[in-house]
Amino acid sequence: MKILVTGAAGFIGFHLSQKLLELGHVVVGIDNINDYYDVNLKYARLKKLGVERKSAEIYYKEITSSTNEKFKFIRLNLEDKKELFQLFTTESFDVVCNLAAQAGVRYSIENPNAYIQSNIVGFLNILECCRHHEIKHLVYASSSSVYGMNKKVPFSEEDIVDNPVSLYAATKKSNELMAHTYSHLYKIPTTGLRFFTVYGPWGRPDMAPILFADAISNDRPIKVFNNGDMERDFTYIDDIVEGVKRVIEKPVEERDLYKVYNIGNNDSVKLLEFITQIETSIGKEATKEMLPMQMGDVKKTWANVDGLIKDYNYSPNTSLSTGIKEFINWFKDFYIES
């Protein structure tokens, strides 16, 4: 298949592109490489895909990977409707996997406009491109944040998600509604994946694992919100990518045109246990600065993934200890020893 992966320089997009290429698919990756977090990490991911920074910095330049001729990269904004339509016309994609978005729950409070442009306008452009170019399947990133302050756990796709507590969550819920409309009106198969706290090598530096690892390694206190009374469905990147890959590869004729699935580890881990695993892997105890709950945060997440198990035989199997060890090994190599 020929697959468009948006957000290819991002954490999940990078790993997914690697996996799809290993399986022999043709992959075109796009990313605007914005500076929400350190662009050096994004360019380092692209380099692993065979795309050098000097070329990747140029907008609209098509670059063929130096290590895999089945991968091409183009720096492009989803908001750029004209260029996006041209790309769809030129490439004739089979499947689109939209992982590009303005990420971050807390940042959406500081810079709301960035979320509307990327997550709403950009997603509309993706939907329009899929509509006019007969895309066989649109897979897109939603988020566990759509559950808001939902107190019923584990979270189920059947739960009502009408009470988001951040603009980021609101944009992701909007994406699901927009996809439903396009599936209904234009018979486009769409699958939304509600990601739950993904971690692992090459992860985002604004997320807790790298923030904790960096602070502990450099003898700085770590910020522990809600005084540590938090739980998350931490999901290792390989398990996430395996699930997304299964959704992309399986024909959609066997299910409804519009579907939304939770994709997580099917478990909830206390934040302090997660920190303990990082301390163990680094070999150093953290100094903890206990703080109140942050605006836009939720106390607990836990994914019911029965739907993905039933329809795609999804089976997350990476233990927290194994995942943290792999993450810390990469962290030391990339941030400390390099």
Residue, then its C-alpha position, 0 to 999 in steps of 0.5 A: m500500500k501507499i500510505l501518507v503519514t502526517g506528523a512523520a517527524g513526531f514521536i508516534g509518526f516516526h515509529l509508525s513510518q519505520k514499522l510500515l517501511e519494514l513491512g514493505h509499504v510505500v510511505v510518504g511522510i509530511d510534517n511542519i517541524n514546528d518549534y513546540y518542542d526541540v526541533n533537533l529531536k524531530y530532525a534526529r528522527l528524520k535522520k533515522l529515516g534517511v532524511e538529512r536536516k539540510s533538505a528537510e528544513i526546506y518547505y515543499k521539497e520532496i526528499t527521497s530517503s537515503t536508506n529506503e527508496k520507499f520513503k519520501f518526506i515533504r515539509l508541509n503544513l496541514e493548513d496549506k490546503k493548496e499544497l496538500f491537495q496537490l500532494f494527494t493528486t500526485e501521490s494517489f494514496d491508498v490509506v492516510c494516517n493523520l498523526a499531525a496535530q498541535a499537541g499538549v494539554r497545558y499549552s492549549i491554555e496559552n496558545p489556543n489559536a495554534y490548536i484551532q489552525s492545526n487540529i481543526v482547519g488542518f483536519l478539515n483539509i485532510l478530510e476534504c483531500c480524502r473525499h476528493h481523492e477516493i482514499k480507502h481508509l482514513v486513520y487519525a489520532s484522537s486522544s484519551s483527553v476527550y474523556g475529560m473528568n469522566k470518573k467511570v473507569p476503565f474508559s469505554e468508547e461507549d461513554i459520553v464525552d461531551n465535557p472536555v477540560s482543555l481546548y486540546a481535548a475539545t479539538k480531538k472530540s471535534n475531529e471525531l465529529m467531523a470524521h463521523t460527518y464525512s463517513h456518513l455523507y461521503k462513505i469514507p471509512t474513518t477510524g479514530l484512535r484515542f491514544f493513552t499516555v504513550y512513552g518510549p524511545w524518541g518520545r516528546p521532551d515535554m512529556a513526563p518521562i523525559l522531564f523526570a529522567d532529565a531532572i533526576s539525572n541532573d539532580r533537579p527536583i521533579k514536579v509531581f502534580n496533585n501530590g502524586d495522586m495521579e494514575r495513567d494508562f502508560t502505553y509503550i510505543d511498540d504496542i501503540v505502533e502494532g495496534v495502528k499498523r493492524v488498523i491500517e492493514k486490515p480491510v474495513e469492509e468487515r466493520d462500520l465505516y466510522k469507528v473510534y477505538n481506545i488504544g492503550n495498555n488496558d491498565s492504570v499505573k500510579l504516577l509514583e510507581f512510574i517514577t519509581q521505575i525511572e529511578t530504578s533504571i537510572g540508579k538515582e532517587a528523585t527529589k519530589e516537589m509535590l504540587p496541586m493539580q494543573m488546569g486541564d489535567v485529569k486524575k486518572t486514565w485507563a483504557n478499555v481496549d476490548g473493541l480493538i482486541k475484538d476487531y484487530n486482535y490487539s494485544p499490548n504486552t510490554s511491561l512497565s519495567t521493560g518499557i522504562k528500561e528501553f526508554i532510559n537506555w535510549f535517553k542516556d544514549f541520546y541526551i547524556e552520552s551523545 
